[in-house]
């Protein structure tokens, strides 16, 4: 399943991730957000990630 996940930090769009998940068979929006959070650790601080807002939408 494919979805786009927009990441807002301090109410500003900071990143958009195109995510493809095969497992679990029917992933929830929370599965997509968890995947993106793991990727954010490379670019943002833990405090920024903790306050981030996520919007999951169809790709």
mmCIF file of the N, C-alpha and C atoms, coordinates in Angstrom:
data_MODEL
# 
_entry.id   MODEL 
# 
loop_
_atom_site.group_PDB 
_atom_site.id 
_atom_site.type_symbol 
_atom_site.label_atom_id 
_atom_site.label_alt_id 
_atom_site.label_comp_id 
_atom_site.label_asym_id 
_atom_site.label_entity_id 
_atom_site.label_seq_id 
_atom_site.pdbx_PDB_ins_code 
_atom_site.Cartn_x 
_atom_site.Cartn_y 
_atom_site.Cartn_z 
_atom_site.occupancy 
_atom_site.B_iso_or_equiv 
_atom_site.pdbx_formal_charge 
_atom_site.auth_seq_id 
_atom_site.auth_comp_id 
_atom_site.auth_asym_id 
_atom_site.auth_atom_id 
_atom_site.pdbx_PDB_model_num 
ATOM 1   N N  . UNK A 1 1  ? 0.839  -1.170 0.000  1.00 0.00 ? 1  UNK A N  1 
ATOM 2   C CA . UNK A 1 1  ? 0.000  0.000  0.000  1.00 0.00 ? 1  UNK A CA 1 
ATOM 3   C C  . UNK A 1 1  ? 0.892  1.244  0.000  1.00 0.00 ? 1  UNK A C  1 
ATOM 4   N N  . UNK A 1 2  ? 0.507  2.244  -0.771 1.00 0.00 ? 2  UNK A N  1 
ATOM 5   C CA . UNK A 1 2  ? 1.270  3.493  -0.883 1.00 0.00 ? 2  UNK A CA 1 
ATOM 6   C C  . UNK A 1 2  ? 0.491  4.663  -0.310 1.00 0.00 ? 2  UNK A C  1 
ATOM 7   N N  . UNK A 1 3  ? 1.199  5.497  0.433  1.00 0.00 ? 3  UNK A N  1 
ATOM 8   C CA . UNK A 1 3  ? 0.601  6.729  0.944  1.00 0.00 ? 3  UNK A CA 1 
ATOM 9   C C  . UNK A 1 3  ? 1.678  7.798  1.043  1.00 0.00 ? 3  UNK A C  1 
ATOM 10  N N  . UNK A 1 4  ? 1.229  9.040  1.096  1.00 0.00 ? 4  UNK A N  1 
ATOM 11  C CA . UNK A 1 4  ? 2.115  10.163 1.338  1.00 0.00 ? 4  UNK A CA 1 
ATOM 12  C C  . UNK A 1 4  ? 1.932  10.588 2.788  1.00 0.00 ? 4  UNK A C  1 
ATOM 13  N N  . UNK A 1 5  ? 3.029  10.934 3.437  1.00 0.00 ? 5  UNK A N  1 
ATOM 14  C CA . UNK A 1 5  ? 2.965  11.413 4.814  1.00 0.00 ? 5  UNK A CA 1 
ATOM 15  C C  . UNK A 1 5  ? 3.632  12.781 4.856  1.00 0.00 ? 5  UNK A C  1 
ATOM 16  N N  . UNK A 1 6  ? 2.832  13.806 5.171  1.00 0.00 ? 6  UNK A N  1 
ATOM 17  C CA . UNK A 1 6  ? 3.346  15.163 5.330  1.00 0.00 ? 6  UNK A CA 1 
ATOM 18  C C  . UNK A 1 6  ? 3.744  15.354 6.785  1.00 0.00 ? 6  UNK A C  1 
ATOM 19  N N  . UNK A 1 7  ? 4.887  15.995 6.988  1.00 0.00 ? 7  UNK A N  1 
ATOM 20  C CA . UNK A 1 7  ? 5.397  16.226 8.338  1.00 0.00 ? 7  UNK A CA 1 
ATOM 21  C C  . UNK A 1 7  ? 5.427  17.731 8.591  1.00 0.00 ? 7  UNK A C  1 
ATOM 22  N N  . UNK A 1 8  ? 4.703  18.141 9.631  1.00 0.00 ? 8  UNK A N  1 
ATOM 23  C CA . UNK A 1 8  ? 4.658  19.546 10.023 1.00 0.00 ? 8  UNK A CA 1 
ATOM 24  C C  . UNK A 1 8  ? 5.367  19.698 11.361 1.00 0.00 ? 8  UNK A C  1 
ATOM 25  N N  . UNK A 1 9  ? 6.324  20.618 11.401 1.00 0.00 ? 9  UNK A N  1 
ATOM 26  C CA . UNK A 1 9  ? 7.031  20.939 12.638 1.00 0.00 ? 9  UNK A CA 1 
ATOM 27  C C  . UNK A 1 9  ? 6.879  22.438 12.841 1.00 0.00 ? 9  UNK A C  1 
ATOM 28  N N  . UNK A 1 10 ? 6.417  22.826 14.012 1.00 0.00 ? 10 UNK A N  1 
ATOM 29  C CA . UNK A 1 10 ? 6.110  24.231 14.310 1.00 0.00 ? 10 UNK A CA 1 
ATOM 30  C C  . UNK A 1 10 ? 5.144  24.796 13.279 1.00 0.00 ? 10 UNK A C  1 
ATOM 31  N N  . UNK A 1 11 ? 4.149  23.991 12.924 1.00 0.00 ? 11 UNK A N  1 
ATOM 32  C CA . UNK A 1 11 ? 3.095  24.374 11.978 1.00 0.00 ? 11 UNK A CA 1 
ATOM 33  C C  . UNK A 1 11 ? 3.608  24.726 10.583 1.00 0.00 ? 11 UNK A C  1 
ATOM 34  N N  . UNK A 1 12 ? 4.785  24.236 10.239 1.00 0.00 ? 12 UNK A N  1 
ATOM 35  C CA . UNK A 1 12 ? 5.330  24.425 8.890  1.00 0.00 ? 12 UNK A CA 1 
ATOM 36  C C  . UNK A 1 12 ? 5.570  23.065 8.262  1.00 0.00 ? 12 UNK A C  1 
ATOM 37  N N  . UNK A 1 13 ? 5.211  22.940 6.997  1.00 0.00 ? 13 UNK A N  1 
ATOM 38  C CA . UNK A 1 13 ? 5.490  21.697 6.285  1.00 0.00 ? 13 UNK A CA 1 
ATOM 39  C C  . UNK A 1 13 ? 6.997  21.574 6.123  1.00 0.00 ? 13 UNK A C  1 
ATOM 40  N N  . UNK A 1 14 ? 7.557  20.528 6.706  1.00 0.00 ? 14 UNK A N  1 
ATOM 41  C CA . UNK A 1 14 ? 9.017  20.345 6.671  1.00 0.00 ? 14 UNK A CA 1 
ATOM 42  C C  . UNK A 1 14 ? 9.451  19.223 5.749  1.00 0.00 ? 14 UNK A C  1 
ATOM 43  N N  . UNK A 1 15 ? 8.545  18.255 5.514  1.00 0.00 ? 15 UNK A N  1 
ATOM 44  C CA . UNK A 1 15 ? 8.920  17.126 4.659  1.00 0.00 ? 15 UNK A CA 1 
ATOM 45  C C  . UNK A 1 15 ? 7.665  16.388 4.218  1.00 0.00 ? 15 UNK A C  1 
ATOM 46  N N  . UNK A 1 16 ? 7.777  15.734 3.076  1.00 0.00 ? 16 UNK A N  1 
ATOM 47  C CA . UNK A 1 16 ? 6.741  14.826 2.598  1.00 0.00 ? 16 UNK A CA 1 
ATOM 48  C C  . UNK A 1 16 ? 7.432  13.529 2.205  1.00 0.00 ? 16 UNK A C  1 
ATOM 49  N N  . UNK A 1 17 ? 6.952  12.434 2.746  1.00 0.00 ? 17 UNK A N  1 
ATOM 50  C CA . UNK A 1 17 ? 7.525  11.117 2.466  1.00 0.00 ? 17 UNK A CA 1 
ATOM 51  C C  . UNK A 1 17 ? 6.544  10.287 1.657  1.00 0.00 ? 17 UNK A C  1 
ATOM 52  N N  . UNK A 1 18 ? 7.020  9.683  0.594  1.00 0.00 ? 18 UNK A N  1 
ATOM 53  C CA . UNK A 1 18 ? 6.245  8.716  -0.182 1.00 0.00 ? 18 UNK A CA 1 
ATOM 54  C C  . UNK A 1 18 ? 6.599  7.353  0.406  1.00 0.00 ? 18 UNK A C  1 
ATOM 55  N N  . UNK A 1 19 ? 5.622  6.698  1.011  1.00 0.00 ? 19 UNK A N  1 
ATOM 56  C CA . UNK A 1 19 ? 5.888  5.466  1.762  1.00 0.00 ? 19 UNK A CA 1 
ATOM 57  C C  . UNK A 1 19 ? 5.129  4.299  1.138  1.00 0.00 ? 19 UNK A C  1 
ATOM 58  N N  . UNK A 1 20 ? 5.843  3.199  0.967  1.00 0.00 ? 20 UNK A N  1 
ATOM 59  C CA . UNK A 1 20 ? 5.234  1.954  0.497  1.00 0.00 ? 20 UNK A CA 1 
ATOM 60  C C  . UNK A 1 20 ? 5.443  0.916  1.597  1.00 0.00 ? 20 UNK A C  1 
ATOM 61  N N  . UNK A 1 21 ? 4.339  0.382  2.126  1.00 0.00 ? 21 UNK A N  1 
ATOM 62  C CA . UNK A 1 21 ? 4.412  -0.651 3.153  1.00 0.00 ? 21 UNK A CA 1 
ATOM 63  C C  . UNK A 1 21 ? 3.724  -1.913 2.651  1.00 0.00 ? 21 UNK A C  1 
ATOM 64  N N  . UNK A 1 22 ? 4.405  -3.023 2.753  1.00 0.00 ? 22 UNK A N  1 
ATOM 65  C CA . UNK A 1 22 ? 3.824  -4.313 2.393  1.00 0.00 ? 22 UNK A CA 1 
ATOM 66  C C  . UNK A 1 22 ? 3.370  -5.083 3.620  1.00 0.00 ? 22 UNK A C  1 
ATOM 67  N N  . UNK A 1 23 ? 3.962  -4.798 4.755  1.00 0.00 ? 23 UNK A N  1 
ATOM 68  C CA . UNK A 1 23 ? 3.631  -5.480 6.008  1.00 0.00 ? 23 UNK A CA 1 
ATOM 69  C C  . UNK A 1 23 ? 3.269  -4.447 7.046  1.00 0.00 ? 23 UNK A C  1 
ATOM 70  N N  . UNK A 1 24 ? 2.264  -4.602 7.826  1.00 0.00 ? 24 UNK A N  1 
ATOM 71  C CA . UNK A 1 24 ? 1.304  -5.695 7.788  1.00 0.00 ? 24 UNK A CA 1 
ATOM 72  C C  . UNK A 1 24 ? 0.465  -5.640 6.511  1.00 0.00 ? 24 UNK A C  1 
ATOM 73  N N  . UNK A 1 25 ? -0.348 -6.653 6.320  1.00 0.00 ? 25 UNK A N  1 
ATOM 74  C CA . UNK A 1 25 ? -1.107 -6.784 5.074  1.00 0.00 ? 25 UNK A CA 1 
ATOM 75  C C  . UNK A 1 25 ? -2.012 -5.575 4.817  1.00 0.00 ? 25 UNK A C  1 
ATOM 76  N N  . UNK A 1 26 ? -2.574 -5.007 5.844  1.00 0.00 ? 26 UNK A N  1 
ATOM 77  C CA . UNK A 1 26 ? -3.443 -3.835 5.704  1.00 0.00 ? 26 UNK A CA 1 
ATOM 78  C C  . UNK A 1 26 ? -2.974 -2.767 6.691  1.00 0.00 ? 26 UNK A C  1 
ATOM 79  N N  . UNK A 1 27 ? -1.896 -2.031 6.350  1.00 0.00 ? 27 UNK A N  1 
ATOM 80  C CA . UNK A 1 27 ? -1.314 -1.088 7.313  1.00 0.00 ? 27 UNK A CA 1 
ATOM 81  C C  . UNK A 1 27 ? -2.252 0.075  7.627  1.00 0.00 ? 27 UNK A C  1 
ATOM 82  N N  . UNK A 1 28 ? -2.224 0.502  8.875  1.00 0.00 ? 28 UNK A N  1 
ATOM 83  C CA . UNK A 1 28 ? -3.020 1.651  9.311  1.00 0.00 ? 28 UNK A CA 1 
ATOM 84  C C  . UNK A 1 28 ? -2.200 2.930  9.101  1.00 0.00 ? 28 UNK A C  1 
ATOM 85  N N  . UNK A 1 29 ? -2.859 4.069  9.263  1.00 0.00 ? 29 UNK A N  1 
ATOM 86  C CA . UNK A 1 29 ? -2.134 5.337  9.169  1.00 0.00 ? 29 UNK A CA 1 
ATOM 87  C C  . UNK A 1 29 ? -1.037 5.407  10.220 1.00 0.00 ? 29 UNK A C  1 
ATOM 88  N N  . UNK A 1 30 ? -1.272 4.819  11.385 1.00 0.00 ? 30 UNK A N  1 
ATOM 89  C CA . UNK A 1 30 ? -0.259 4.820  12.443 1.00 0.00 ? 30 UNK A CA 1 
ATOM 90  C C  . UNK A 1 30 ? 0.989  4.040  12.027 1.00 0.00 ? 30 UNK A C  1 
ATOM 91  N N  . UNK A 1 31 ? 0.825  2.995  11.223 1.00 0.00 ? 31 UNK A N  1 
ATOM 92  C CA . UNK A 1 31 ? 1.980  2.249  10.711 1.00 0.00 ? 31 UNK A CA 1 
ATOM 93  C C  . UNK A 1 31 ? 2.832  3.139  9.805  1.00 0.00 ? 31 UNK A C  1 
ATOM 94  N N  . UNK A 1 32 ? 2.168  3.946  8.982  1.00 0.00 ? 32 UNK A N  1 
ATOM 95  C CA . UNK A 1 32 ? 2.890  4.860  8.095  1.00 0.00 ? 32 UNK A CA 1 
ATOM 96  C C  . UNK A 1 32 ? 3.601  5.935  8.905  1.00 0.00 ? 32 UNK A C  1 
ATOM 97  N N  . UNK A 1 33 ? 2.941  6.457  9.927  1.00 0.00 ? 33 UNK A N  1 
ATOM 98  C CA . UNK A 1 33 ? 3.554  7.476  10.774 1.00 0.00 ? 33 UNK A CA 1 
ATOM 99  C C  . UNK A 1 33 ? 4.755  6.908  11.523 1.00 0.00 ? 33 UNK A C  1 
ATOM 100 N N  . UNK A 1 34 ? 4.649  5.698  12.038 1.00 0.00 ? 34 UNK A N  1 
ATOM 101 C CA . UNK A 1 34 ? 5.770  5.064  12.749 1.00 0.00 ? 34 UNK A CA 1 
ATOM 102 C C  . UNK A 1 34 ? 6.968  4.899  11.821 1.00 0.00 ? 34 UNK A C  1 
ATOM 103 N N  . UNK A 1 35 ? 6.714  4.522  10.584 1.00 0.00 ? 35 UNK A N  1 
ATOM 104 C CA . UNK A 1 35 ? 7.801  4.367  9.614  1.00 0.00 ? 35 UNK A CA 1 
ATOM 105 C C  . UNK A 1 35 ? 8.488  5.712  9.369  1.00 0.00 ? 35 UNK A C  1 
ATOM 106 N N  . UNK A 1 36 ? 7.704  6.754  9.179  1.00 0.00 ? 36 UNK A N  1 
ATOM 107 C CA . UNK A 1 36 ? 8.275  8.078  8.921  1.00 0.00 ? 36 UNK A CA 1 
ATOM 108 C C  . UNK A 1 36 ? 9.040  8.581  10.140 1.00 0.00 ? 36 UNK A C  1 
ATOM 109 N N  . UNK A 1 37 ? 8.511  8.369  11.332 1.00 0.00 ? 37 UNK A N  1 
ATOM 110 C CA . UNK A 1 37 ? 9.221  8.803  12.541 1.00 0.00 ? 37 UNK A CA 1 
ATOM 111 C C  . UNK A 1 37 ? 10.602 8.170  12.623 1.00 0.00 ? 37 UNK A C  1 
ATOM 112 N N  . UNK A 1 38 ? 10.720 6.921  12.222 1.00 0.00 ? 38 UNK A N  1 
ATOM 113 C CA . UNK A 1 38 ? 12.034 6.264  12.263 1.00 0.00 ? 38 UNK A CA 1 
ATOM 114 C C  . UNK A 1 38 ? 13.008 6.912  11.284 1.00 0.00 ? 38 UNK A C  1 
ATOM 115 N N  . UNK A 1 39 ? 12.500 7.449  10.195 1.00 0.00 ? 39 UNK A N  1 
ATOM 116 C CA . UNK A 1 39 ? 13.343 8.135  9.213  1.00 0.00 ? 39 UNK A CA 1 
ATOM 117 C C  . UNK A 1 39 ? 13.693 9.557  9.640  1.00 0.00 ? 39 UNK A C  1 
ATOM 118 N N  . UNK A 1 40 ? 12.817 10.173 10.423 1.00 0.00 ? 40 UNK A N  1 
ATOM 119 C CA . UNK A 1 40 ? 13.041 11.548 10.854 1.00 0.00 ? 40 UNK A CA 1 
ATOM 120 C C  . UNK A 1 40 ? 14.244 11.687 11.770 1.00 0.00 ? 40 UNK A C  1 
ATOM 121 N N  . UNK A 1 41 ? 14.589 10.620 12.464 1.00 0.00 ? 41 UNK A N  1 
ATOM 122 C CA . UNK A 1 41 ? 15.722 10.671 13.394 1.00 0.00 ? 41 UNK A CA 1 
ATOM 123 C C  . UNK A 1 41 ? 17.017 11.068 12.702 1.00 0.00 ? 41 UNK A C  1 
ATOM 124 N N  . UNK A 1 42 ? 17.091 10.877 11.404 1.00 0.00 ? 42 UNK A N  1 
ATOM 125 C CA . UNK A 1 42 ? 18.297 11.232 10.650 1.00 0.00 ? 42 UNK A CA 1 
ATOM 126 C C  . UNK A 1 42 ? 18.399 12.731 10.400 1.00 0.00 ? 42 UNK A C  1 
ATOM 127 N N  . UNK A 1 43 ? 17.269 13.453 10.457 1.00 0.00 ? 43 UNK A N  1 
ATOM 128 C CA . UNK A 1 43 ? 17.264 14.862 10.056 1.00 0.00 ? 43 UNK A CA 1 
ATOM 129 C C  . UNK A 1 43 ? 16.770 15.836 11.123 1.00 0.00 ? 43 UNK A C  1 
ATOM 130 N N  . UNK A 1 44 ? 16.053 15.339 12.120 1.00 0.00 ? 44 UNK A N  1 
ATOM 131 C CA . UNK A 1 44 ? 15.439 16.219 13.108 1.00 0.00 ? 44 UNK A CA 1 
ATOM 132 C C  . UNK A 1 44 ? 15.766 15.746 14.518 1.00 0.00 ? 44 UNK A C  1 
ATOM 133 N N  . UNK A 1 45 ? 15.653 16.669 15.479 1.00 0.00 ? 45 UNK A N  1 
ATOM 134 C CA . UNK A 1 45 ? 15.922 16.316 16.871 1.00 0.00 ? 45 UNK A CA 1 
ATOM 135 C C  . UNK A 1 45 ? 14.734 15.554 17.452 1.00 0.00 ? 45 UNK A C  1 
ATOM 136 N N  . UNK A 1 46 ? 14.971 14.890 18.559 1.00 0.00 ? 46 UNK A N  1 
ATOM 137 C CA . UNK A 1 46 ? 13.909 14.137 19.229 1.00 0.00 ? 46 UNK A CA 1 
ATOM 138 C C  . UNK A 1 46 ? 12.782 15.066 19.674 1.00 0.00 ? 46 UNK A C  1 
ATOM 139 N N  . UNK A 1 47 ? 13.118 16.272 20.118 1.00 0.00 ? 47 UNK A N  1 
ATOM 140 C CA . UNK A 1 47 ? 12.095 17.237 20.526 1.00 0.00 ? 47 UNK A CA 1 
ATOM 141 C C  . UNK A 1 47 ? 11.229 17.661 19.342 1.00 0.00 ? 47 UNK A C  1 
ATOM 142 N N  . UNK A 1 48 ? 11.843 17.880 18.196 1.00 0.00 ? 48 UNK A N  1 
ATOM 143 C CA . UNK A 1 48 ? 11.084 18.252 17.001 1.00 0.00 ? 48 UNK A CA 1 
ATOM 144 C C  . UNK A 1 48 ? 10.135 17.126 16.588 1.00 0.00 ? 48 UNK A C  1 
ATOM 145 N N  . UNK A 1 49 ? 10.625 15.907 16.652 1.00 0.00 ? 49 UNK A N  1 
ATOM 146 C CA . UNK A 1 49 ? 9.796  14.754 16.275 1.00 0.00 ? 49 UNK A CA 1 
ATOM 147 C C  . UNK A 1 49 ? 8.640  14.588 17.253 1.00 0.00 ? 49 UNK A C  1 
ATOM 148 N N  . UNK A 1 50 ? 8.896  14.821 18.540 1.00 0.00 ? 50 UNK A N  1 
ATOM 149 C CA . UNK A 1 50 ? 7.849  14.663 19.553 1.00 0.00 ? 50 UNK A CA 1 
ATOM 150 C C  . UNK A 1 50 ? 6.705  15.651 19.345 1.00 0.00 ? 50 UNK A C  1 
ATOM 151 N N  . UNK A 1 51 ? 7.005  16.830 18.810 1.00 0.00 ? 51 UNK A N  1 
ATOM 152 C CA . UNK A 1 51 ? 5.964  17.841 18.612 1.00 0.00 ? 51 UNK A CA 1 
ATOM 153 C C  . UNK A 1 51 ? 5.445  17.872 17.172 1.00 0.00 ? 51 UNK A C  1 
ATOM 154 N N  . UNK A 1 52 ? 5.962  17.027 16.319 1.00 0.00 ? 52 UNK A N  1 
ATOM 155 C CA . UNK A 1 52 ? 5.557  17.025 14.915 1.00 0.00 ? 52 UNK A CA 1 
ATOM 156 C C  . UNK A 1 52 ? 4.108  16.559 14.751 1.00 0.00 ? 52 UNK A C  1 
ATOM 157 N N  . UNK A 1 53 ? 3.491  17.070 13.706 1.00 0.00 ? 53 UNK A N  1 
ATOM 158 C CA . UNK A 1 53 ? 2.144  16.629 13.325 1.00 0.00 ? 53 UNK A CA 1 
ATOM 159 C C  . UNK A 1 53 ? 2.262  15.951 11.968 1.00 0.00 ? 53 UNK A C  1 
ATOM 160 N N  . UNK A 1 54 ? 1.467  14.909 11.779 1.00 0.00 ? 54 UNK A N  1 
ATOM 161 C CA . UNK A 1 54 ? 1.546  14.109 10.568 1.00 0.00 ? 54 UNK A CA 1 
ATOM 162 C C  . UNK A 1 54 ? 0.193  14.068 9.869  1.00 0.00 ? 54 UNK A C  1 
ATOM 163 N N  . UNK A 1 55 ? 0.228  14.183 8.546  1.00 0.00 ? 55 UNK A N  1 
ATOM 164 C CA . UNK A 1 55 ? -0.976 14.044 7.745  1.00 0.00 ? 55 UNK A CA 1 
ATOM 165 C C  . UNK A 1 55 ? -0.711 12.923 6.744  1.00 0.00 ? 55 UNK A C  1 
ATOM 166 N N  . UNK A 1 56 ? -1.517 11.881 6.821  1.00 0.00 ? 56 UNK A N  1 
ATOM 167 C CA . UNK A 1 56 ? -1.375 10.730 5.917  1.00 0.00 ? 56 UNK A CA 1 
ATOM 168 C C  . UNK A 1 56 ? -2.448 10.858 4.850  1.00 0.00 ? 56 UNK A C  1 
ATOM 169 N N  . UNK A 1 57 ? -2.026 10.766 3.580  1.00 0.00 ? 57 UNK A N  1 
ATOM 170 C CA . UNK A 1 57 ? -2.982 10.881 2.477  1.00 0.00 ? 57 UNK A CA 1 
ATOM 171 C C  . UNK A 1 57 ? -2.660 9.889  1.388  1.00 0.00 ? 57 UNK A C  1 
ATOM 172 N N  . UNK A 1 58 ? -3.609 9.687  0.503  1.00 0.00 ? 58 UNK A N  1 
ATOM 173 C CA . UNK A 1 58 ? -3.436 8.736  -0.592 1.00 0.00 ? 58 UNK A CA 1 
ATOM 174 C C  . UNK A 1 58 ? -2.370 9.243  -1.557 1.00 0.00 ? 58 UNK A C  1 
ATOM 175 N N  . UNK A 1 59 ? -1.582 8.324  -2.073 1.00 0.00 ? 59 UNK A N  1 
ATOM 176 C CA . UNK A 1 59 ? -0.524 8.689  -3.036 1.00 0.00 ? 59 UNK A CA 1 
ATOM 177 C C  . UNK A 1 59 ? -1.108 8.781  -4.432 1.00 0.00 ? 59 UNK A C  1 
# 
